[in-house]
Amino acid sequence: MNLPVLILLGLSAMAVVGLSLLMGYAGQVSLGQASFYAIGAYTAGLLAVHGVPTLLGLLAAPIAAAVVAAVVGVPILRLRGHQLAFATLALQLILLSVLASADWAGGAIGLQGLPYLSIGSFELDQDRDYLILVVLSVAMVSLIARNLVRSRVGRGLRALATGEMAAEASGVPVGAYRLLVFAVSAAFAGLAGGIYAFYLGYLAPGSFPVLLSIEYVVMAVVGGIGSIGGALAGAALITVVVRLLTVVATQPGMPSYAPSVLSYAVYALLLIAVVLFVPDGIVPTLRRRSSCTVSRRLWPLSRSVSRSPSPHQPTPTPAATPPPAPPPTPTPAPSATPAPSTTPPPSATPPPTPAATTAPSATPPAPAQPPRHAAPSPTTPERSPTGPPGSPTSPATGAAP
């Protein structure tokens, strides 16, 4: 692969990184990415033709593309789905018509004789110099996209990609974030267009066909939408395929329309294959499969490590087995008939002793002395346990008089 192909590959990768952010996080399908590529290229070329330093023209290219995207994106981003895709496609068609009919842009002939890019006294006039510039630009664009995804705006964009209504209900400024990503994506394409203008030295409306925008979409989808590595891989793969198709289509005996027909056919076949077999893209699918393979290989090792004892822990000694306990002594079952109780039931007055079994005492007991300072109480007849209440009984015999 020669240096011009690598330079074009890097320029495509810069434009596809922005488009991947727009489609993967903002959820917007754009078929007009090549229009911002053309805006950046014509901005740098026109400034260089009018005597502005080429470095300032290169710096103005992404700014002009971002400003145009911010102005146009306010009404366009209100659309959704295929309506937005058709609107961006119409934007590119309108731009190409304006450039082809404007005398200040060179008309259909375009701008010719653009100077080389110069940084101070150093002039980039070799393919190797532009390759180094492209590699540095791709690294810068990838770093900006990575930081944007990991920032607060990136978290809002991930919420937006998950669900627009949920993100808006959570306080995410949906419209502002979409416009921001649209402008950043256009700035990346504008920077690539500025480098393209100084590298090629010639600009014409035919250099930015609609097929170029479709090519960028195919690159993003094949590599993996929302993945920076996927954008780079998709750009590399499609660029190589297009290079091979160009070689085949320019063989002797091939018709003049062969390159475009083969390009559309290969793009269609690639899209169908990706949607059927790797719907998430090549890079996300490879990452997921590699992580699953690594986890499967580490699974037996993790189980053996978790089961083996640690070398810093003492090996537990087996505990002594206690002697067997003696068999339990059987307890006699309680008898069905309870034993008679020998304790007499409590009573307020003890029962009188029968006279037949108690012998009379020879000396009668002395009468009980009433307590001092106590009034004599009237004699109250005792109640017989067997007789009716109120019938007096004899204290000696217990029989009625």
PELINWO-V976671 format. One record per backbone hydrogen bond with DSSP energy under -0.5 kcal/mol. CO is the residue of the C=O (numbers start at 1). NH is the residue of the N-H. Records with the same first field share a line. If there is no record, write none. Layout:
CO=NH / NH
This chain:
2=6
3=7
4=8
5=9
6=10
7=11
8=12
9=13
10=14
11=15
12=16
13=17
14=18
15=19
16=20
17=21
18=22
19=23
20=24
21=25 / 26
22=28
28=30
32=35 / 36
33=37
34=38
35=39
36=40
37=41
38=42
39=43
40=44
41=45
42=46
43=47
44=48
45=49
46=50
47=52
48=51
53=57
54=58
55=59
56=60
57=61
58=62
59=63
60=64
61=65
62=66
63=67
64=68
65=69
66=70
67=71
68=72
69=73
70=74
72=76
73=77
75=78
76=79
80=83
81=85
82=86
83=87
84=88
85=89
86=90
87=91
88=92
89=93
90=94
91=95
92=96
93=97
94=98
95=99
96=100
97=101
98=102
100=108
102=107
103=106
106=109 / 110
111=203
117=124
118=120
119=122
121=123
122=119
123=125
124=117
126=130
127=131
128=132
129=133
130=134
131=135
132=136
133=137
134=138
135=139
136=140
137=141
138=142
139=143
140=144
141=145
142=146
143=147
144=148
145=149
146=150
147=151
148=151 / 154
151=155
152=156
153=157
154=158
155=159
156=160
157=161
158=162
159=163
163=167
164=168
165=169
166=170
167=172
168=171
172=174
173=177
174=178
175=179
176=180
177=181
178=182
179=183
180=184
181=185
182=186
183=187
184=188
185=189
186=190
187=191
188=192
189=193
190=194
191=195
192=196
193=197
194=198
195=199
196=200
197=201
201=113 / 114
203=111
204=207
205=208
209=212 / 213
210=214
211=215
212=216
213=217
214=218
215=219
216=220
217=221
218=222
219=223
220=224
222=282
223=283 / 284
224=227
227=231
228=232
229=233
230=234
231=235
232=236
233=237
234=238
235=239
236=240
237=241
238=242
239=243
240=244
241=245
242=246
243=247
244=248
245=249
246=250
248=251
251=254
255=258
257=261
258=262
259=263
260=264
261=265
262=266
263=267
264=268
265=269
266=270
267=271
268=272
269=273
270=274
271=275
272=276
273=277 / 278
274=278
278=281
281=285
282=286
283=287
284=288
285=289
286=290
287=291
288=292
289=293
290=294
291=295
292=296
293=297
294=298
295=299
296=300
297=301
298=302
299=303
300=304
301=305
302=306
303=307
304=308
310=313
320=322
336=338
342=344
354=357 / 358
362=364
371=374
379=381
382=384
388=391
390=392
394=398
399=394
